[in-house]
Amino acid sequence: MKHELMLKELESVAKQQNIQVTYESISEKVGLGGLCRVRGEYRIIIDKQSAVADRIAMLAQALSTLDIQTNTVSEPVSQMIRYYSS
């Protein structure tokens, strides 16, 4: 599966879970971003300068920490999420 398609599918999974995904400028000292809660709602913040592969990894890792049903996504995306949950 192409990286761009995988990224779009991961973003869609987050949206289905009511998790906002934003791409922002983040200081190198802070890292590439991650999952956080803002006013009680989950949000995934990713450095907008990061490569597509890093964005995919960040989204999959963040989603793996939540109770996400992966039976509605493609097998490559499901495998990626499961990879980070173990």
C-alpha positions, 0 to 999 in steps of 0.5 A: 500500500502506498504511504499516502493512502495509508496516511489518509486511512489512518487519518480517517480512522482517527476521525471516526474515533472523534480524534482531531489530527493536526499538523503543526510546527513543533520544536525539535526539542519537543519531538515529532508530536503524539497523542494528547488530551485537550479539554477532555478530547483526544488529539494527535499533533504531528510535526508538519515538517515530518516525512510521510513515513514518520506521520504514519508511524506517529498516527499508528502508534497513537491509535494503538494506545486506544481501544480502536476496532481495526476490523473496518480498516485495510489489512496493512493499516490494521497490521501497522496499528497492531504492530505498535500495540505490542 
